[in-house]
């Protein structure tokens, strides 16, 4: 068992959650219970599952929670594409968030491989 707060992937995913929360504040009011809520939920799921996984007793369990985080990162990636195409976020913000998500995805894949060995 380890302290999840020391993991760089958790730190980056936590920072991404904060960025997502700031970003959706400008979404149309009618999206408050739809797209903006979904973005916040799947973004929050990434560091939450990393944290939960570090509290498990086996590497296999930890790897499973990392894979759940990875699934949430893929979901977030799509929702960002949708938000951009609906013009809810501008191109510069989209590029920044998209880059963060893909960096986190790569880190999660690498960590899953390391944990499964």
C-alpha positions in Angstrom: 0.0 0.0 0.0 1.3 3.5 -0.9 0.3 7.1 -0.5 -1.6 8.0 -3.7 -0.7 11.7 -3.2 2.9 10.9 -4.1 2.0 9.4 -7.5 2.6 11.9 -10.3 -0.3 10.5 -12.3 -2.6 11.2 -9.3 -1.2 14.8 -9.0 -1.8 15.5 -12.7 -5.2 14.0 -12.7 -6.2 16.0 -9.6 -5.0 19.2 -11.4 -7.1 18.2 -14.4 -10.2 17.8 -12.3 -9.7 21.4 -11.0 -9.3 22.6 -14.6 -12.4 20.8 -15.7 -14.4 22.3 -12.9 -13.2 25.8 -14.0 -13.9 25.0 -17.6 -17.5 23.9 -17.2 -18.5 27.0 -15.3 -19.0 28.7 -18.7 -21.2 26.0 -20.2 -24.9 26.9 -21.0 -27.2 26.6 -18.0 -29.2 23.8 -19.6 -26.1 21.7 -19.6 -25.6 21.9 -15.8 -27.2 18.4 -15.3 -26.0 17.0 -18.6 -22.6 17.4 -20.2 -21.0 19.6 -17.5 -22.1 17.1 -14.9 -20.8 14.2 -16.9 -17.4 15.9 -17.5 -17.0 16.5 -13.8 -18.0 13.0 -12.9 -15.6 11.2 -15.3 -12.7 13.6 -14.6 -13.2 13.1 -10.8 -13.3 9.3 -11.3 -9.7 9.3 -12.6 -7.9 10.4 -9.4 -10.6 8.8 -7.2 -9.9 5.3 -8.6 -6.2 5.8 -8.3 -6.6 6.7 -4.7 -8.9 3.8 -4.0 -6.6 1.4 -5.8 -3.6 2.3 -3.6 -5.7 1.3 -0.6 -6.1 -2.3 -1.9 -3.9 -5.1 -0.7 -2.8 -6.6 -3.9 -1.1 -5.4 -7.1 -3.8 -7.0 -9.1 -6.5 -5.0 -7.4 -4.5 -1.8 -7.8 -4.1 -2.5 -11.5 -7.9 -3.0 -11.9 -8.5 0.4 -10.3 -5.9 1.9 -12.6 -7.8 0.4 -15.6 -11.0 2.0 -14.4 -9.2 5.3 -14.2 -8.0 4.7 -17.7 -11.6 4.1 -18.9 -12.7 7.3 -17.3 -9.8 9.2 -19.1 -11.1 7.8 -22.4 -14.6 8.9 -21.6 -13.3 12.4 -20.6 -11.4 12.6 -23.9 -14.6 12.0 -25.9 -16.6 14.5 -23.8 -14.0 17.1 -24.4 -14.2 16.5 -28.2 -18.0 16.9 -27.9 -17.7 20.0 -25.8 -15.3 21.5 -28.4 -17.5 20.6 -31.3 -20.6 22.1 -29.6 -18.5 25.3 -29.0 -18.8 25.1 -25.3 -15.0 25.4 -24.9 -12.6 27.2 -27.2 -9.9 25.6 -29.2 -7.0 26.7 -26.9 -8.7 25.4 -23.8 -9.7 22.2 -25.6 -6.0 21.7 -26.8 -4.8 22.2 -23.2 -7.3 19.8 -21.6 -6.9 17.2 -24.4 -3.1 17.3 -23.9 -3.5 16.7 -20.2 -5.9 13.8 -20.6 -3.6 12.1 -23.1 -0.6 12.5 -20.8 -2.5 11.0 -18.0 -3.7 8.1 -20.2 -0.1 7.4 -21.2 1.0 7.5 -17.5 -1.8 5.1 -16.5 -1.0 2.6 -19.2 2.7 2.7 -18.1 1.7 2.2 -14.5 -0.7 -0.6 -15.2 2.1 -2.4 -17.1 4.5 -1.8 -14.2 2.1 -3.0 -11.6 1.0 -6.1 -13.5 4.6 -7.4 -13.8 
